[in-house]
Amino acid sequence: MREINVEEIIESVKKLCIKSNCVLNEDIYNSLKKSSETEVSDIGKDILKQLIENADIAGKNMRPICQDTGMAVVFIDIGQDVHIVGGGLTNAINEGVRQGYVEGFLRKSVVKDPLIRVNTNDNTPAVIHYNVIEGDKLKITVAPKGFGSENMSRVYMLKPSQGVDGVKKAIIETVELAGSNPCPPMVIGIGIGGNFEMCTYLAKKALLRPIDSSSDKPHIKEIEDELFEKINKTGIGPQGLGGKTTILGLNIETFATHIAGLPVAINISCHVTRHCQIIL
């Protein structure tokens, strides 16, 4: 049994909150640069260059890439041979978020009650997903998610008879309805299968995958490639002002499901699809 003190977890979460909000992931940065060279719209090309410049300034000065520093989403993969000492794990994660958002001067965007709407003033509580794995390691992934794009996400409880065509239609429909609202170019995470809550979890996890990667399932990779091409032909373009760079990446994750269902979740993210991790 390996012991990990909560103080180490707090410090790690704090640093991840700040870094993820200030340093754009390399795969997205590279995609922006590539897209700026191939974009056919002059306005779109100019917007992409401004996004690159913004990312450069943010990373150099450790300032937020976007004013919406998101609600903290934390994925925890904890080895079954790990023993947390010095306090509770959930409390430690939230303390790390609190310190990160206060010390990093990140915008506090969380309200304590969804109806009363009083700000907690430290961006807690975080949304935490736990997964128990083999071994004695603890992997922490922090993925702050802004709500300009989160609000454009959708869940479809399709019938099995609607099949793959129904899935594709739902995804394209969601993107078209979103339009300029999520500040395109977007990154899209899609979850197919499971049940109502599982498909949304899959969609969120899909956003953690590098956008230059593909599913290891050939039939899913085929859908990813087809949708990527079709969505970039919608003409929405950077910031919704036209062009062929509507999305930078589209990742699909799947899970087993019930014989009577075909759940599909589409989690839309802007180009600032923030996430970084550490293994303790």
C-alpha positions, 0 to 999 in steps of 0.5 A: 500500500502506497501513501499519498498525502493530501498536501501533495494533491492540493498543490498539484490540483492548484498548479494544474488549474493555473496551467490549464487556464494559461497554456494552450495544449500543443495539439490545439495550438498546432492545429490553429497554426495549420488552419491559419495557413489553409483557411480560405476566408480572409476574416477567418484567417485573421481570426485564427492568427489572433487566437494564436497571438492570444495563446502566445501572450497567455502562455508567456505571461501566465495569464488566462487564455480566455476570460471564462476560466470555466467550472473545474472538472477533475478526473481522478484515476486512483490505484487500488493500492493507494492510501490517501492520508492527512485528510479526505480526497474530495476535500483536497481536490476542492482545496486545490481548486480554491487555491488555484483560482484565488492565487491564479487570479482566475475568474470565479464562475460557480454559484452555490445553488443553481436557483439562488445563484450566490457565487461561492467566490472560489470556483468550488465545488469542482465536478469530480469523476472517480475511476479506480484502477490497478496499481499504486498511482494517482492520475489527476486531470484538470479540465476547466470548462467554460459555459459559452460552449457547454450551453450548446451541448446536447443529449439525444436518446435515439432509437436503435432503428435510427442507427448511424445515420441518426447519430450523424444527423444529431451531431451535425444538427447540434453544431449547426444550432450552436452556430457562432455561440461556442466561439468557433473553431470548436472541439467536439467530444461525442459519447455514444452508448451506455445510458443517459448519464454515461454517454455524457461522461463519455463525451466529456472524456472524449475532449481529453483525447488529443485532437490529432488522434483517432479512435482505435475502432475502424468504424468509429474512426470512419465516422470521426473523419466523415463528420470532421469533413462535413462540419467544416463544410458548413461554412460557420467558420472562425467565430461564426464569420464564415470559412472552412475552419469550424472545428479543430477536432472531433473525438468519439468514445463508445460504450455498451448499451441497452438493446432498446437504446442509442444514447448520444451526447455531444459536448461542444468546446471552444478552441480553448479545450483546456486540460492537463494532468499529473501522475503522483 
